[in-house]
Amino acid sequence: MTETKLPPIVRGEIQPWTDRDATGGPVLTAFLADLLPATAGRVLVAGPHDAGVLELVASRSADVSVLLRSVSDAEALRGGTWSVVTGALDGLADEKPEPFDVVIAADGLDRLLGPDSPALDWVERAGLLRGLAAPDALVVVGVANDFSLTALLDRRPVPERHGDDEWRPLHDDPRRPASPAQTEAALGGAARRYALFATAGRVHTLLDSGALARTRPGLPGSGIALAGLAAVAGGMPLLAPVTDAAEAAARAGMLDAVAPGWLIVLGQGGATHTAYTPSGTADLEEDGWRFGDRLVPDVESAETVLFRLAAAEDVPGFREYAARLTDGAFFDRVHGLVAVSDNEIPLAAAWFRFRDRLIGGHRRHPWPPWMAEGDDLVKTWLAMSGAEPTPEILARGREIAGPPAEPLDLRTVLADAEKARRTAEERAGHIFGLERTIGFRDRQLRTREQQLREMRAELRLLKSGRAVRMVSLVGRVARLRDPKRLAGAVKRRARRFLPGRS
Amino acid sequence: MHHHNHYYGQSHILARYCGLDDEHPPRIRGYLQHGWNVGCGWNPVHEFFDGAWRYTWSDAPRRRGHSLGRRDYHVVGAPFLYLMELEPDLGAVPEAERSGTLWFLFHGWEGGGKGGKIQGDHARLISEIRETETEPVTISLYYTEFERPEVRRAYEKAGFEVICFGKRGWNYEGTDRRFLYKQLETFRRFRRVAANRLSTAVFFGVAAGCTPAVYGDPMALEGDNPLFGGQARIARLWPEMLGKEIDLEAARATTDVELGRRHLMPPAEMRMLFDWNPRD
């Protein structure tokens, strides 16, 4: 480690204060590992980043400075193979340090000032940061997107979204970039831009903006983005599910513009992949997406096709398509699948997930509600895929798929309520119909009863007729003429009068 | 659910297909289309209960139903096609031995007190049949006409054999559950099926291997509701099915669409769809 000449504290530190959810995670670390040169020279990590990021940077450079505004955060971080500077960005800039070869501010520019700092807008903060870097330095800057789908669909009023971490309303800043074009204009000369998806600081998806802008609904690129968006949305109170809006954005080629944020790379660095996800990296090649040793064609996912067929109520088309699916990998090509040796179980799990998304998402489909309530849909689709839906396969499939997601967004809650109202109405209709059917059956019974009564009456008439009486008389005479039968009859009757006989 | 579901023993056939009691078939949770239909699958004034599903033979009635604001359709295919699967050999004779024309007179209906008789010039129709058909003709009358002596005798006097396949039933009473069995069995020995209106029987005949023909006075039905466009619309939509000589391949393709061959489903799926599995 090389000692920096920076003072351990510069103007603008905050105490007591802590910046929670430092930016990092294995996905960001993997990206930086590809981007940073083996020998990175002087490096500045500005803002809260997790230990993984710091350790990676430290492995590439012997001269790493970490700028943190929180005194306690800075204290906690001291003792590593980096030097820690406590204070604000403006305070550090005032020190006029030697230019840095690499500047990493993946956390963005919102957690670099203290309450004692001047009210610098986003562009001024970016200018200060750029000023710390050498002219040909590698600079990585995170930018939060206020026009992201998750921000647009956030149920909370704007002032309540960012907690108490702002003594100035940073998001009111008119010069704050809110589109890829504005970001590039503000920073100038971005070499690379990635859509960034993070939850509580943990980056879980990075996707090349160019690839994202070109993708369309259901294609693997869109699948990666939707998984990222779903993860971001998972912890947020929303007005509506992000999926529908994301599909519309993908159709418009606007997914990059509505991503939760971007990671901007200025200057030259190592080669990076098209996408970084929790299950690994992916590259968009000429013949498709390469996920490790798997090549996935850049075509619509099975789920997209099946949703479309279900919405068109085209069951034969759905059946033909389902017959071509032989294992569970088809829905989860992008984000991996629990490895199970038996093909039918992952297939069942995939169908369960499809069912949950179809029903939970209030998508249009041709199956009646009594099939949608239980496992009947999964049984139907499994059979269409050529697998027998045994209870074991169903149970294991459901276990792997996990329970259906609970709706968190307002639209789904309202749609669920409307569906419940309609279900009640339809059940009342069903009862009405059943009563009517019972009415028909009652009439049918009455007809039968009438027929029976008429037949009985006819029988009575018949029995009292001369012919029947004659037959009866002949029968009795015949018994009299058979001594054995007569003796038997007398004996039977006599027994009734014998003591001890009932 | 609805007594129309029992018409022609269609519920019975589907129950048998599903491995259930076909003498007393379980209730279908919804409405089953009971005849080929140019509308939404049912007559224009049919009543529907809330939440009851509509099971059509083909996709077109489903789409037309949507345009009428109706929902909850599922296309199942015509029960007659399921019957053909269940009875692959019933009445079958070698192809070369098939002969004659089974001629269906457009039929009236029970009426439910609202009429339902057909009116038309039977004599003129008879001469047209004679002029057209080259092989022996058997006239099939629905019982509503079969039991009208003046109609029945007209065809008998013309030298045609006159038959009746039975009653479709009404309010669960009098359904001849072998109705379609008898029809299938008969179709399989005839070479040609003909009618004076494009109708269910023509499609069934084509499905059972007959060459179709549709010609002659279409006659008028008492109380007929032309809401769906009547004969003119039929001529616009299915011209390939009208005439004395019809292209068989085209007729078969149309028949497959109208009877919903693509929509046939396995028994297990149908049991779930109709809510026919026992519930705990």
Chai-1 contact restraints between the chains, C-beta under 6 A:
chainA,res_idxA,chainB,res_idxB,connection_type,confidence,min_distance_angstrom,max_distance_angstrom,comment,restraint_id
A,P316,B,R262,contact,1.0,0.0,6.0,A-B,restraint_1
A,P316,B,H263,contact,1.0,0.0,6.0,A-B,restraint_2
A,P366,B,H74,contact,1.0,0.0,6.0,A-B,restraint_3
A,P368,B,W53,contact,1.0,0.0,6.0,A-B,restraint_4
A,W370,B,D275,contact,1.0,0.0,6.0,A-B,restraint_5
A,M371,B,M272,contact,1.0,0.0,6.0,A-B,restraint_6
A,D376,B,M272,contact,1.0,0.0,6.0,A-B,restraint_7
A,T380,B,E269,contact,1.0,0.0,6.0,A-B,restraint_8
A,E425,B,D50,contact,1.0,0.0,6.0,A-B,restraint_9
A,E426,B,D50,contact,1.0,0.0,6.0,A-B,restraint_10
A,E426,B,G51,contact,1.0,0.0,6.0,A-B,restraint_11
A,G429,B,F49,contact,1.0,0.0,6.0,A-B,restraint_12
A,G429,B,D50,contact,1.0,0.0,6.0,A-B,restraint_13
A,G429,B,G51,contact,1.0,0.0,6.0,A-B,restraint_14
A,H430,B,G51,contact,1.0,0.0,6.0,A-B,restraint_15
A,F432,B,F49,contact,1.0,0.0,6.0,A-B,restraint_16
A,G433,B,M1,contact,1.0,0.0,6.0,A-B,restraint_17
A,G433,B,F49,contact,1.0,0.0,6.0,A-B,restraint_18
A,G433,B,A52,contact,1.0,0.0,6.0,A-B,restraint_19
A,T437,B,M1,contact,1.0,0.0,6.0,A-B,restraint_20
A,F440,B,H3,contact,1.0,0.0,6.0,A-B,restraint_21
A,F440,B,N171,contact,1.0,0.0,6.0,A-B,restraint_22
A,F440,B,Y172,contact,1.0,0.0,6.0,A-B,restraint_23
A,Q444,B,Y172,contact,1.0,0.0,6.0,A-B,restraint_24
